[in-house]
Amino acid sequence: MRFTINQKTYDADVDVRTSLLDLCREHLGLTGSKKGCDHGQCGACTMLVNGRRINSCLSLAVMHQDDEIVTIEGLGTVEDLHPMQAAFVSHDGYQCGYCTPGQICSAVGMLDEVKKGWASHVTGDLGEVSLSDAEISERMSGNICRCAAYPNIVDAIREVAGQSGEEAIKPAPRTASEQPAQEKVSA
């Protein structure tokens, strides 16, 4: 099987039952993403697949042979941190660090969802998404930090989003493929 991970091509001969997380950690040496619960409940394994955040412990690797996969290793380097990585450092958005790779990948994916205008369960105005504490908490609720660094994580996300409070983000226009089904129907 062939995979594109962090803009590199990998060939791997793995069992079809291998999760994307196990492929990366056990077969490719990409150990940044963590195995926390192995049930999709903690978010430590979060990766970006085609720009969308997923729980890689629940996704079979074989399903992602034609996808663009990004792990924490693909976001930045020690010499050139991704803005979200740098914000986590400057805001102390980590304690033990175990959940941090998943938190960072999820935050990057979450901000992309906001830019696309995707609503969350708590979004009040579908025309503008306000990055309030409630909005960020809801969007990041799939990522658990046992050390309770949540306020610092929120501060890091706000920094990268260019937010300093509850300013609203107007979503970018949607492409045809991103339009909900009811919007695609023409009279």
KAZI-V457894 format. One record per residue. N is the residue number from 1. NEAR is the number of other C-alpha atoms within 8 Angstrom. Layout:
<<N	NEAR> <N	NEAR>>
This chain:
<<1	8> <2	8> <3	12> <4	13> <5	12> <6	11> <7	9> <8	6> <9	8> <10	9> <11	7> <12	8> <13	5> <14	7> <15	5> <16	7> <17	7> <18	11> <19	12> <20	14> <21	14> <22	10> <23	12> <24	11> <25	12> <26	9> <27	8> <28	8> <29	7> <30	10> <31	8> <32	9> <33	15> <34	12> <35	9> <36	8> <37	7> <38	8> <39	7> <40	10> <41	8> <42	11> <43	14> <44	16> <45	15> <46	16> <47	16> <48	14> <49	11> <50	7> <51	9> <52	7> <53	12> <54	9> <55	11> <56	13> <57	14> <58	10> <59	11> <60	13> <61	13> <62	10> <63	6> <64	11> <65	10> <66	6> <67	9> <68	12> <69	14> <70	13> <71	15> <72	13> <73	10> <74	10> <75	10> <76	10> <77	9> <78	5> <79	4> <80	6> <81	11> <82	9> <83	7> <84	13> <85	10> <86	9> <87	13> <88	14> <89	9> <90	8> <91	10> <92	10> <93	15> <94	13> <95	7> <96	6> <97	7> <98	7> <99	14> <100	10> <101	15> <102	16> <103	13> <104	12> <105	14> <106	14> <107	11> <108	9> <109	12> <110	11> <111	9> <112	9> <113	9> <114	12> <115	11> <116	10> <117	14> <118	7> <119	9> <120	8> <121	5> <122	8> <123	10> <124	5> <125	6> <126	8> <127	7> <128	10> <129	15> <130	10> <131	14> <132	8> <133	7> <134	8> <135	12> <136	10> <137	9> <138	10> <139	9> <140	11> <141	7> <142	8> <143	13> <144	9> <145	8> <146	4> <147	7> <148	5> <149	11> <150	8> <151	7> <152	12> <153	13> <154	11> <155	9> <156	14> <157	11> <158	12> <159	10> <160	10> <161	7> <162	6> <163	10> <164	7> <165	7> <166	8> <167	8> <168	8> <169	10> <170	9> <171	11> <172	7> <173	5> <174	9> <175	6> <176	6> <177	5> <178	6> <179	9> <180	6> <181	6> <182	5> <183	7> <184	8> <185	6> <186	4> <187	2>>
